[in-house]
């Protein structure tokens, strides 16, 4: 893995973890933004399934909070 790919992966991991922290704080929009940013840097990031899960939760529980 070259250094550009490694740094993109590391950044994606950091953004994913930040998204998880926002999700735990119920800061839904910030969590979505972090997951999207993580996916932009690494499409194979675990942020993909996390974003899908959060989307399903938001669509079910918080229709007023979720405005794509």
LINFENBEL-V891310 format. One record per backbone hydrogen bond with DSSP energy under -1.0 kcal/mol. NH is the residue of the N-H (numbers start at 1). CO is the residue of the C=O. Records with the same first field share a line. If there is no record, write none. Layout:
BEGIN
NH = CO ; CO
END
This chain:
BEGIN
6 = 2
7 = 3
8 = 4
9 = 5
10 = 6
11 = 7
12 = 8
13 = 9
14 = 10
15 = 11
16 = 12
17 = 13
18 = 14
19 = 15
20 = 16
21 = 17
22 = 18
23 = 19
24 = 20
25 = 21
26 = 23
27 = 22
28 = 26
31 = 27
32 = 28
33 = 29
34 = 30
35 = 31
36 = 32
37 = 33
38 = 34
39 = 35
40 = 36
41 = 37
42 = 38
45 = 42
48 = 45
50 = 46
51 = 47
52 = 48
53 = 49
54 = 50
55 = 51
56 = 52
57 = 53
58 = 54
59 = 55
60 = 56
61 = 57
62 = 58
65 = 62
66 = 62
END
